[in-house]
Amino acid sequence: MSRLLLWLILFVLCWPLALAALLFYPLIWLVLLPLRLFGVVVDGVFELLRAVIMLPARLLSGKR
């Protein structure tokens, strides 16, 4: 009987949290989207710098 009461209390307390998560997840995703795009750009810049720095070594190393 105590498990049933605990489950009912959990159900009453958690359904608003689940509903809020359903409503706010798309908004949070939209807020974080520019940060993801910024991360992709920064990663691309670092890869470009790495390629430019490693280019002389690749040219001098000869055939692989």
CHARMM internal coordinates of N, CA and C (Angstrom, degrees):
IC EDIT
DIST 1 N 1 CA 1.4474
DIST 1 CA 1 C 1.5277
ANGL 1 N 1 CA 1 C 110.33
DIST 1 C 2 N 1.3210
ANGL 1 CA 1 C 2 N 117.28
DIHE 1 N 1 CA 1 C 2 N -36.87
DIST 2 N 2 CA 1.4667
ANGL 1 C 2 N 2 CA 119.57
DIHE 1 CA 1 C 2 N 2 CA -179.56
DIST 2 CA 2 C 1.5330
ANGL 2 N 2 CA 2 C 110.74
DIHE 1 C 2 N 2 CA 2 C -67.85
DIST 2 C 3 N 1.3307
ANGL 2 CA 2 C 3 N 116.80
DIHE 2 N 2 CA 2 C 3 N -35.72
DIST 3 N 3 CA 1.4609
ANGL 2 C 3 N 3 CA 119.29
DIHE 2 CA 2 C 3 N 3 CA 177.13
DIST 3 CA 3 C 1.5139
ANGL 3 N 3 CA 3 C 111.38
DIHE 2 C 3 N 3 CA 3 C -63.45
DIST 3 C 4 N 1.2994
ANGL 3 CA 3 C 4 N 117.08
DIHE 3 N 3 CA 3 C 4 N -40.32
DIST 4 N 4 CA 1.4630
ANGL 3 C 4 N 4 CA 120.86
DIHE 3 CA 3 C 4 N 4 CA 178.28
DIST 4 CA 4 C 1.5249
ANGL 4 N 4 CA 4 C 110.31
DIHE 3 C 4 N 4 CA 4 C -63.36
DIST 4 C 5 N 1.3214
ANGL 4 CA 4 C 5 N 117.15
DIHE 4 N 4 CA 4 C 5 N -42.97
DIST 5 N 5 CA 1.4580
ANGL 4 C 5 N 5 CA 120.29
DIHE 4 CA 4 C 5 N 5 CA 179.07
DIST 5 CA 5 C 1.5289
ANGL 5 N 5 CA 5 C 111.19
DIHE 4 C 5 N 5 CA 5 C -65.32
DIST 5 C 6 N 1.3207
ANGL 5 CA 5 C 6 N 116.58
DIHE 5 N 5 CA 5 C 6 N -41.46
DIST 6 N 6 CA 1.4621
ANGL 5 C 6 N 6 CA 119.99
DIHE 5 CA 5 C 6 N 6 CA 177.21
DIST 6 CA 6 C 1.5261
ANGL 6 N 6 CA 6 C 111.14
DIHE 5 C 6 N 6 CA 6 C -63.84
DIST 6 C 7 N 1.3222
ANGL 6 CA 6 C 7 N 117.45
DIHE 6 N 6 CA 6 C 7 N -40.35
DIST 7 N 7 CA 1.4577
ANGL 6 C 7 N 7 CA 121.12
DIHE 6 CA 6 C 7 N 7 CA 178.20
DIST 7 CA 7 C 1.5177
ANGL 7 N 7 CA 7 C 110.62
DIHE 6 C 7 N 7 CA 7 C -64.54
DIST 7 C 8 N 1.3084
ANGL 7 CA 7 C 8 N 118.36
DIHE 7 N 7 CA 7 C 8 N -41.10
DIST 8 N 8 CA 1.4627
ANGL 7 C 8 N 8 CA 121.40
DIHE 7 CA 7 C 8 N 8 CA 178.57
DIST 8 CA 8 C 1.5319
ANGL 8 N 8 CA 8 C 111.17
DIHE 7 C 8 N 8 CA 8 C -65.81
DIST 8 C 9 N 1.3188
ANGL 8 CA 8 C 9 N 117.40
DIHE 8 N 8 CA 8 C 9 N -40.16
DIST 9 N 9 CA 1.4658
ANGL 8 C 9 N 9 CA 119.96
DIHE 8 CA 8 C 9 N 9 CA 177.01
DIST 9 CA 9 C 1.5255
ANGL 9 N 9 CA 9 C 110.26
DIHE 8 C 9 N 9 CA 9 C -63.92
DIST 9 C 10 N 1.3279
ANGL 9 CA 9 C 10 N 116.47
DIHE 9 N 9 CA 9 C 10 N -43.17
DIST 10 N 10 CA 1.4604
ANGL 9 C 10 N 10 CA 120.58
DIHE 9 CA 9 C 10 N 10 CA 177.66
DIST 10 CA 10 C 1.5182
ANGL 10 N 10 CA 10 C 111.18
DIHE 9 C 10 N 10 CA 10 C -61.84
DIST 10 C 11 N 1.3207
ANGL 10 CA 10 C 11 N 117.26
DIHE 10 N 10 CA 10 C 11 N -41.42
DIST 11 N 11 CA 1.4545
ANGL 10 C 11 N 11 CA 121.50
DIHE 10 CA 10 C 11 N 11 CA 179.00
DIST 11 CA 11 C 1.5258
ANGL 11 N 11 CA 11 C 110.63
DIHE 10 C 11 N 11 CA 11 C -62.44
DIST 11 C 12 N 1.3129
ANGL 11 CA 11 C 12 N 117.06
DIHE 11 N 11 CA 11 C 12 N -43.78
DIST 12 N 12 CA 1.4603
ANGL 11 C 12 N 12 CA 121.29
DIHE 11 CA 11 C 12 N 12 CA -178.65
DIST 12 CA 12 C 1.5251
ANGL 12 N 12 CA 12 C 110.97
DIHE 11 C 12 N 12 CA 12 C -67.05
DIST 12 C 13 N 1.3217
ANGL 12 CA 12 C 13 N 117.22
DIHE 12 N 12 CA 12 C 13 N -37.08
DIST 13 N 13 CA 1.4607
ANGL 12 C 13 N 13 CA 120.40
DIHE 12 CA 12 C 13 N 13 CA -177.98
DIST 13 CA 13 C 1.5266
ANGL 13 N 13 CA 13 C 113.11
DIHE 12 C 13 N 13 CA 13 C -80.75
DIST 13 C 14 N 1.3101
ANGL 13 CA 13 C 14 N 117.86
DIHE 13 N 13 CA 13 C 14 N -30.29
DIST 14 N 14 CA 1.4627
ANGL 13 C 14 N 14 CA 120.08
DIHE 13 CA 13 C 14 N 14 CA -171.36
DIST 14 CA 14 C 1.5230
ANGL 14 N 14 CA 14 C 114.88
DIHE 13 C 14 N 14 CA 14 C -93.24
DIST 14 C 15 N 1.3252
ANGL 14 CA 14 C 15 N 119.09
DIHE 14 N 14 CA 14 C 15 N -22.01
DIST 15 N 15 CA 1.4595
ANGL 14 C 15 N 15 CA 116.86
DIHE 14 CA 14 C 15 N 15 CA -177.53
DIST 15 CA 15 C 1.5180
ANGL 15 N 15 CA 15 C 112.15
DIHE 14 C 15 N 15 CA 15 C -65.74
DIST 15 C 16 N 1.3473
ANGL 15 CA 15 C 16 N 121.04
DIHE 15 N 15 CA 15 C 16 N -32.92
DIST 16 N 16 CA 1.4639
ANGL 15 C 16 N 16 CA 117.77
DIHE 15 CA 15 C 16 N 16 CA 174.79
DIST 16 CA 16 C 1.5289
ANGL 16 N 16 CA 16 C 112.57
DIHE 15 C 16 N 16 CA 16 C -66.57
DIST 16 C 17 N 1.3366
ANGL 16 CA 16 C 17 N 116.42
DIHE 16 N 16 CA 16 C 17 N -34.77
DIST 17 N 17 CA 1.4669
ANGL 16 C 17 N 17 CA 119.19
DIHE 16 CA 16 C 17 N 17 CA 177.25
DIST 17 CA 17 C 1.5219
ANGL 17 N 17 CA 17 C 111.36
DIHE 16 C 17 N 17 CA 17 C -65.69
DIST 17 C 18 N 1.3223
ANGL 17 CA 17 C 18 N 116.29
DIHE 17 N 17 CA 17 C 18 N -40.77
DIST 18 N 18 CA 1.4642
ANGL 17 C 18 N 18 CA 119.96
DIHE 17 CA 17 C 18 N 18 CA 178.74
DIST 18 CA 18 C 1.5254
ANGL 18 N 18 CA 18 C 110.54
DIHE 17 C 18 N 18 CA 18 C -65.43
DIST 18 C 19 N 1.3121
ANGL 18 CA 18 C 19 N 117.15
DIHE 18 N 18 CA 18 C 19 N -40.62
DIST 19 N 19 CA 1.4627
ANGL 18 C 19 N 19 CA 120.83
DIHE 18 CA 18 C 19 N 19 CA 178.63
DIST 19 CA 19 C 1.5245
ANGL 19 N 19 CA 19 C 110.71
DIHE 18 C 19 N 19 CA 19 C -66.59
DIST 19 C 20 N 1.3266
ANGL 19 CA 19 C 20 N 117.27
DIHE 19 N 19 CA 19 C 20 N -40.78
DIST 20 N 20 CA 1.4627
ANGL 19 C 20 N 20 CA 120.53
DIHE 19 CA 19 C 20 N 20 CA 177.58
DIST 20 CA 20 C 1.5236
ANGL 20 N 20 CA 20 C 110.96
DIHE 19 C 20 N 20 CA 20 C -64.16
DIST 20 C 21 N 1.3285
ANGL 20 CA 20 C 21 N 117.13
DIHE 20 N 20 CA 20 C 21 N -39.85
DIST 21 N 21 CA 1.4651
ANGL 20 C 21 N 21 CA 120.12
DIHE 20 CA 20 C 21 N 21 CA 178.02
DIST 21 CA 21 C 1.5213
ANGL 21 N 21 CA 21 C 110.83
DIHE 20 C 21 N 21 CA 21 C -63.89
DIST 21 C 22 N 1.3183
ANGL 21 CA 21 C 22 N 116.69
DIHE 21 N 21 CA 21 C 22 N -39.59
DIST 22 N 22 CA 1.4616
ANGL 21 C 22 N 22 CA 120.06
DIHE 21 CA 21 C 22 N 22 CA 177.47
DIST 22 CA 22 C 1.5179
ANGL 22 N 22 CA 22 C 111.96
DIHE 21 C 22 N 22 CA 22 C -63.49
DIST 22 C 23 N 1.3168
ANGL 22 CA 22 C 23 N 116.90
DIHE 22 N 22 CA 22 C 23 N -37.13
DIST 23 N 23 CA 1.4603
ANGL 22 C 23 N 23 CA 120.29
DIHE 22 CA 22 C 23 N 23 CA -177.97
DIST 23 CA 23 C 1.5260
ANGL 23 N 23 CA 23 C 112.51
DIHE 22 C 23 N 23 CA 23 C -79.31
DIST 23 C 24 N 1.3380
ANGL 23 CA 23 C 24 N 117.34
DIHE 23 N 23 CA 23 C 24 N -37.91
DIST 24 N 24 CA 1.4544
ANGL 23 C 24 N 24 CA 120.27
DIHE 23 CA 23 C 24 N 24 CA -173.52
DIST 24 CA 24 C 1.5201
ANGL 24 N 24 CA 24 C 114.01
DIHE 23 C 24 N 24 CA 24 C -90.64
DIST 24 C 25 N 1.3145
ANGL 24 CA 24 C 25 N 120.08
DIHE 24 N 24 CA 24 C 25 N -14.13
DIST 25 N 25 CA 1.4573
ANGL 24 C 25 N 25 CA 121.62
DIHE 24 CA 24 C 25 N 25 CA -179.02
DIST 25 CA 25 C 1.5368
ANGL 25 N 25 CA 25 C 112.10
DIHE 24 C 25 N 25 CA 25 C -60.41
DIST 25 C 26 N 1.3334
ANGL 25 CA 25 C 26 N 119.40
DIHE 25 N 25 CA 25 C 26 N -46.47
DIST 26 N 26 CA 1.4742
ANGL 25 C 26 N 26 CA 117.27
DIHE 25 CA 25 C 26 N 26 CA 178.13
DIST 26 CA 26 C 1.5233
ANGL 26 N 26 CA 26 C 113.00
DIHE 25 C 26 N 26 CA 26 C -63.50
DIST 26 C 27 N 1.3245
ANGL 26 CA 26 C 27 N 118.05
DIHE 26 N 26 CA 26 C 27 N -34.32
DIST 27 N 27 CA 1.4581
ANGL 26 C 27 N 27 CA 120.16
DIHE 26 CA 26 C 27 N 27 CA 178.87
DIST 27 CA 27 C 1.5255
ANGL 27 N 27 CA 27 C 111.19
DIHE 26 C 27 N 27 CA 27 C -67.82
DIST 27 C 28 N 1.3117
ANGL 27 CA 27 C 28 N 116.92
DIHE 27 N 27 CA 27 C 28 N -42.10
DIST 28 N 28 CA 1.4638
ANGL 27 C 28 N 28 CA 120.67
DIHE 27 CA 27 C 28 N 28 CA 178.37
DIST 28 CA 28 C 1.5260
ANGL 28 N 28 CA 28 C 109.97
DIHE 27 C 28 N 28 CA 28 C -65.36
DIST 28 C 29 N 1.3357
ANGL 28 CA 28 C 29 N 116.67
DIHE 28 N 28 CA 28 C 29 N -37.96
DIST 29 N 29 CA 1.4646
ANGL 28 C 29 N 29 CA 120.41
DIHE 28 CA 28 C 29 N 29 CA 178.53
DIST 29 CA 29 C 1.5303
ANGL 29 N 29 CA 29 C 110.05
DIHE 28 C 29 N 29 CA 29 C -63.00
DIST 29 C 30 N 1.3309
ANGL 29 CA 29 C 30 N 117.12
DIHE 29 N 29 CA 29 C 30 N -41.16
DIST 30 N 30 CA 1.4586
ANGL 29 C 30 N 30 CA 120.15
DIHE 29 CA 29 C 30 N 30 CA 178.82
DIST 30 CA 30 C 1.5228
ANGL 30 N 30 CA 30 C 112.01
DIHE 29 C 30 N 30 CA 30 C -67.28
DIST 30 C 31 N 1.3164
ANGL 30 CA 30 C 31 N 117.22
DIHE 30 N 30 CA 30 C 31 N -35.23
DIST 31 N 31 CA 1.4647
ANGL 30 C 31 N 31 CA 120.29
DIHE 30 CA 30 C 31 N 31 CA 178.53
DIST 31 CA 31 C 1.5263
ANGL 31 N 31 CA 31 C 110.35
DIHE 30 C 31 N 31 CA 31 C -68.66
DIST 31 C 32 N 1.3316
ANGL 31 CA 31 C 32 N 117.77
DIHE 31 N 31 CA 31 C 32 N -38.28
DIST 32 N 32 CA 1.4632
ANGL 31 C 32 N 32 CA 121.13
DIHE 31 CA 31 C 32 N 32 CA -177.14
DIST 32 CA 32 C 1.5270
ANGL 32 N 32 CA 32 C 113.70
DIHE 31 C 32 N 32 CA 32 C -82.71
DIST 32 C 33 N 1.3217
ANGL 32 CA 32 C 33 N 118.16
DIHE 32 N 32 CA 32 C 33 N -11.86
DIST 33 N 33 CA 1.4665
ANGL 32 C 33 N 33 CA 121.18
DIHE 32 CA 32 C 33 N 33 CA -178.35
DIST 33 CA 33 C 1.5330
ANGL 33 N 33 CA 33 C 112.75
DIHE 32 C 33 N 33 CA 33 C -59.30
DIST 33 C 34 N 1.3418
ANGL 33 CA 33 C 34 N 120.36
DIHE 33 N 33 CA 33 C 34 N -45.55
DIST 34 N 34 CA 1.4734
ANGL 33 C 34 N 34 CA 118.15
DIHE 33 CA 33 C 34 N 34 CA 177.42
DIST 34 CA 34 C 1.5207
ANGL 34 N 34 CA 34 C 113.03
DIHE 33 C 34 N 34 CA 34 C -61.00
DIST 34 C 35 N 1.3244
ANGL 34 CA 34 C 35 N 118.06
DIHE 34 N 34 CA 34 C 35 N -33.25
DIST 35 N 35 CA 1.4566
ANGL 34 C 35 N 35 CA 119.84
DIHE 34 CA 34 C 35 N 35 CA 178.28
DIST 35 CA 35 C 1.5199
ANGL 35 N 35 CA 35 C 110.91
DIHE 34 C 35 N 35 CA 35 C -67.38
DIST 35 C 36 N 1.3236
ANGL 35 CA 35 C 36 N 117.16
DIHE 35 N 35 CA 35 C 36 N -36.78
DIST 36 N 36 CA 1.4669
ANGL 35 C 36 N 36 CA 119.97
DIHE 35 CA 35 C 36 N 36 CA 176.41
DIST 36 CA 36 C 1.5253
ANGL 36 N 36 CA 36 C 110.74
DIHE 35 C 36 N 36 CA 36 C -65.30
DIST 36 C 37 N 1.3316
ANGL 36 CA 36 C 37 N 115.98
DIHE 36 N 36 CA 36 C 37 N -42.97
DIST 37 N 37 CA 1.4672
ANGL 36 C 37 N 37 CA 119.50
DIHE 36 CA 36 C 37 N 37 CA 178.99
DIST 37 CA 37 C 1.5310
ANGL 37 N 37 CA 37 C 110.46
DIHE 36 C 37 N 37 CA 37 C -63.76
DIST 37 C 38 N 1.3260
ANGL 37 CA 37 C 38 N 117.01
DIHE 37 N 37 CA 37 C 38 N -39.35
DIST 38 N 38 CA 1.4553
ANGL 37 C 38 N 38 CA 120.85
DIHE 37 CA 37 C 38 N 38 CA 176.66
DIST 38 CA 38 C 1.5319
ANGL 38 N 38 CA 38 C 110.44
DIHE 37 C 38 N 38 CA 38 C -62.09
DIST 38 C 39 N 1.3151
ANGL 38 CA 38 C 39 N 117.22
DIHE 38 N 38 CA 38 C 39 N -39.61
DIST 39 N 39 CA 1.4595
ANGL 38 C 39 N 39 CA 121.07
DIHE 38 CA 38 C 39 N 39 CA 177.69
DIST 39 CA 39 C 1.5151
ANGL 39 N 39 CA 39 C 112.22
DIHE 38 C 39 N 39 CA 39 C -63.59
DIST 39 C 40 N 1.3224
ANGL 39 CA 39 C 40 N 117.18
DIHE 39 N 39 CA 39 C 40 N -39.42
DIST 40 N 40 CA 1.4676
ANGL 39 C 40 N 40 CA 120.64
DIHE 39 CA 39 C 40 N 40 CA 178.40
DIST 40 CA 40 C 1.5223
ANGL 40 N 40 CA 40 C 110.13
DIHE 39 C 40 N 40 CA 40 C -65.87
DIST 40 C 41 N 1.3281
ANGL 40 CA 40 C 41 N 117.11
DIHE 40 N 40 CA 40 C 41 N -40.48
DIST 41 N 41 CA 1.4632
ANGL 40 C 41 N 41 CA 120.83
DIHE 40 CA 40 C 41 N 41 CA 179.54
DIST 41 CA 41 C 1.5250
ANGL 41 N 41 CA 41 C 110.67
DIHE 40 C 41 N 41 CA 41 C -65.64
DIST 41 C 42 N 1.3156
ANGL 41 CA 41 C 42 N 117.47
DIHE 41 N 41 CA 41 C 42 N -44.35
DIST 42 N 42 CA 1.4733
ANGL 41 C 42 N 42 CA 120.76
DIHE 41 CA 41 C 42 N 42 CA 179.84
DIST 42 CA 42 C 1.5254
ANGL 42 N 42 CA 42 C 110.11
DIHE 41 C 42 N 42 CA 42 C -63.49
DIST 42 C 43 N 1.3203
ANGL 42 CA 42 C 43 N 116.94
DIHE 42 N 42 CA 42 C 43 N -40.82
DIST 43 N 43 CA 1.4688
ANGL 42 C 43 N 43 CA 120.31
DIHE 42 CA 42 C 43 N 43 CA 177.72
DIST 43 CA 43 C 1.5271
ANGL 43 N 43 CA 43 C 110.43
DIHE 42 C 43 N 43 CA 43 C -62.61
DIST 43 C 44 N 1.3175
ANGL 43 CA 43 C 44 N 117.54
DIHE 43 N 43 CA 43 C 44 N -41.42
DIST 44 N 44 CA 1.4652
ANGL 43 C 44 N 44 CA 120.78
DIHE 43 CA 43 C 44 N 44 CA 177.82
DIST 44 CA 44 C 1.5142
ANGL 44 N 44 CA 44 C 112.48
DIHE 43 C 44 N 44 CA 44 C -63.55
DIST 44 C 45 N 1.3284
ANGL 44 CA 44 C 45 N 117.15
DIHE 44 N 44 CA 44 C 45 N -40.14
DIST 45 N 45 CA 1.4674
ANGL 44 C 45 N 45 CA 120.56
DIHE 44 CA 44 C 45 N 45 CA 178.26
DIST 45 CA 45 C 1.5189
ANGL 45 N 45 CA 45 C 110.47
DIHE 44 C 45 N 45 CA 45 C -64.31
DIST 45 C 46 N 1.3349
ANGL 45 CA 45 C 46 N 117.42
DIHE 45 N 45 CA 45 C 46 N -43.13
DIST 46 N 46 CA 1.4661
ANGL 45 C 46 N 46 CA 119.73
DIHE 45 CA 45 C 46 N 46 CA 178.71
DIST 46 CA 46 C 1.5310
ANGL 46 N 46 CA 46 C 111.69
DIHE 45 C 46 N 46 CA 46 C -65.11
DIST 46 C 47 N 1.3113
ANGL 46 CA 46 C 47 N 117.79
DIHE 46 N 46 CA 46 C 47 N -37.93
DIST 47 N 47 CA 1.4727
ANGL 46 C 47 N 47 CA 120.09
DIHE 46 CA 46 C 47 N 47 CA 177.09
DIST 47 CA 47 C 1.5251
ANGL 47 N 47 CA 47 C 110.58
DIHE 46 C 47 N 47 CA 47 C -65.88
DIST 47 C 48 N 1.3335
ANGL 47 CA 47 C 48 N 117.69
DIHE 47 N 47 CA 47 C 48 N -38.41
DIST 48 N 48 CA 1.4599
ANGL 47 C 48 N 48 CA 120.97
DIHE 47 CA 47 C 48 N 48 CA 177.50
DIST 48 CA 48 C 1.5251
ANGL 48 N 48 CA 48 C 110.79
DIHE 47 C 48 N 48 CA 48 C -64.72
DIST 48 C 49 N 1.3219
ANGL 48 CA 48 C 49 N 117.38
DIHE 48 N 48 CA 48 C 49 N -44.90
DIST 49 N 49 CA 1.4663
ANGL 48 C 49 N 49 CA 120.57
DIHE 48 CA 48 C 49 N 49 CA 177.40
DIST 49 CA 49 C 1.5223
ANGL 49 N 49 CA 49 C 111.25
DIHE 48 C 49 N 49 CA 49 C -61.34
DIST 49 C 50 N 1.3264
ANGL 49 CA 49 C 50 N 116.91
DIHE 49 N 49 CA 49 C 50 N -41.22
DIST 50 N 50 CA 1.4618
ANGL 49 C 50 N 50 CA 120.29
DIHE 49 CA 49 C 50 N 50 CA 178.83
DIST 50 CA 50 C 1.5291
ANGL 50 N 50 CA 50 C 110.53
DIHE 49 C 50 N 50 CA 50 C -63.55
DIST 50 C 51 N 1.3352
ANGL 50 CA 50 C 51 N 117.02
DIHE 50 N 50 CA 50 C 51 N -41.02
DIST 51 N 51 CA 1.4637
ANGL 50 C 51 N 51 CA 120.09
DIHE 50 CA 50 C 51 N 51 CA 179.79
DIST 51 CA 51 C 1.5242
ANGL 51 N 51 CA 51 C 111.05
DIHE 50 C 51 N 51 CA 51 C -66.02
DIST 51 C 52 N 1.3394
ANGL 51 CA 51 C 52 N 117.36
DIHE 51 N 51 CA 51 C 52 N -39.22
DIST 52 N 52 CA 1.4669
ANGL 51 C 52 N 52 CA 120.61
DIHE 51 CA 51 C 52 N 52 CA 179.82
DIST 52 CA 52 C 1.5218
ANGL 52 N 52 CA 52 C 110.30
DIHE 51 C 52 N 52 CA 52 C -67.70
DIST 52 C 53 N 1.3285
ANGL 52 CA 52 C 53 N 117.32
DIHE 52 N 52 CA 52 C 53 N -40.87
DIST 53 N 53 CA 1.4704
ANGL 52 C 53 N 53 CA 120.13
DIHE 52 CA 52 C 53 N 53 CA -179.31
DIST 53 CA 53 C 1.5180
ANGL 53 N 53 CA 53 C 110.77
DIHE 52 C 53 N 53 CA 53 C -69.40
DIST 53 C 54 N 1.3244
ANGL 53 CA 53 C 54 N 118.32
DIHE 53 N 53 CA 53 C 54 N -36.86
DIST 54 N 54 CA 1.4634
ANGL 53 C 54 N 54 CA 121.49
DIHE 53 CA 53 C 54 N 54 CA -177.15
DIST 54 CA 54 C 1.5302
ANGL 54 N 54 CA 54 C 113.14
DIHE 53 C 54 N 54 CA 54 C -84.12
DIST 54 C 55 N 1.3267
ANGL 54 CA 54 C 55 N 118.21
DIHE 54 N 54 CA 54 C 55 N -8.44
DIST 55 N 55 CA 1.4664
ANGL 54 C 55 N 55 CA 120.53
DIHE 54 CA 54 C 55 N 55 CA -176.40
DIST 55 CA 55 C 1.5301
ANGL 55 N 55 CA 55 C 112.92
DIHE 54 C 55 N 55 CA 55 C -59.72
DIST 55 C 56 N 1.3134
ANGL 55 CA 55 C 56 N 121.02
DIHE 55 N 55 CA 55 C 56 N -48.01
DIST 56 N 56 CA 1.4773
ANGL 55 C 56 N 56 CA 118.86
DIHE 55 CA 55 C 56 N 56 CA 179.34
DIST 56 CA 56 C 1.5317
ANGL 56 N 56 CA 56 C 112.75
DIHE 55 C 56 N 56 CA 56 C -59.50
DIST 56 C 57 N 1.2999
ANGL 56 CA 56 C 57 N 116.98
DIHE 56 N 56 CA 56 C 57 N -38.79
DIST 57 N 57 CA 1.4625
ANGL 56 C 57 N 57 CA 120.06
DIHE 56 CA 56 C 57 N 57 CA 179.37
DIST 57 CA 57 C 1.5326
ANGL 57 N 57 CA 57 C 110.14
DIHE 56 C 57 N 57 CA 57 C -65.55
DIST 57 C 58 N 1.3156
ANGL 57 CA 57 C 58 N 116.89
DIHE 57 N 57 CA 57 C 58 N -39.55
DIST 58 N 58 CA 1.4606
ANGL 57 C 58 N 58 CA 119.28
DIHE 57 CA 57 C 58 N 58 CA 179.35
DIST 58 CA 58 C 1.5263
ANGL 58 N 58 CA 58 C 111.19
DIHE 57 C 58 N 58 CA 58 C -68.84
DIST 58 C 59 N 1.3357
ANGL 58 CA 58 C 59 N 116.69
DIHE 58 N 58 CA 58 C 59 N -35.44
DIST 59 N 59 CA 1.4594
ANGL 58 C 59 N 59 CA 119.41
DIHE 58 CA 58 C 59 N 59 CA 179.87
DIST 59 CA 59 C 1.5295
ANGL 59 N 59 CA 59 C 111.14
DIHE 58 C 59 N 59 CA 59 C -71.34
DIST 59 C 60 N 1.3206
ANGL 59 CA 59 C 60 N 117.90
DIHE 59 N 59 CA 59 C 60 N -36.56
DIST 60 N 60 CA 1.4564
ANGL 59 C 60 N 60 CA 121.67
DIHE 59 CA 59 C 60 N 60 CA -178.37
DIST 60 CA 60 C 1.5190
ANGL 60 N 60 CA 60 C 113.55
DIHE 59 C 60 N 60 CA 60 C -80.95
DIST 60 C 61 N 1.3377
ANGL 60 CA 60 C 61 N 117.70
DIHE 60 N 60 CA 60 C 61 N -17.70
DIST 61 N 61 CA 1.4489
ANGL 60 C 61 N 61 CA 119.54
DIHE 60 CA 60 C 61 N 61 CA -175.63
DIST 61 CA 61 C 1.5273
ANGL 61 N 61 CA 61 C 112.32
DIHE 60 C 61 N 61 CA 61 C -74.09
DIST 61 C 62 N 1.2867
ANGL 61 CA 61 C 62 N 118.24
DIHE 61 N 61 CA 61 C 62 N -20.14
DIST 62 N 62 CA 1.4626
ANGL 61 C 62 N 62 CA 120.56
DIHE 61 CA 61 C 62 N 62 CA 178.09
DIST 62 CA 62 C 1.5153
ANGL 62 N 62 CA 62 C 111.81
DIHE 61 C 62 N 62 CA 62 C 85.65
DIST 62 C 63 N 1.3592
ANGL 62 CA 62 C 63 N 115.10
DIHE 62 N 62 CA 62 C 63 N -155.29
DIST 63 N 63 CA 1.4587
ANGL 62 C 63 N 63 CA 119.72
DIHE 62 CA 62 C 63 N 63 CA -178.97
DIST 63 CA 63 C 1.5186
ANGL 63 N 63 CA 63 C 111.17
DIHE 62 C 63 N 63 CA 63 C -74.92
DIST 63 C 64 N 1.3172
ANGL 63 CA 63 C 64 N 115.63
DIHE 63 N 63 CA 63 C 64 N 150.40
DIST 64 N 64 CA 1.4612
ANGL 63 C 64 N 64 CA 120.08
DIHE 63 CA 63 C 64 N 64 CA 178.51
DIST 64 CA 64 C 1.5139
ANGL 64 N 64 CA 64 C 110.26
DIHE 63 C 64 N 64 CA 64 C -103.30
END
COOR INIT
IC SEED 1 N 1 CA 1 C
IC BUILD
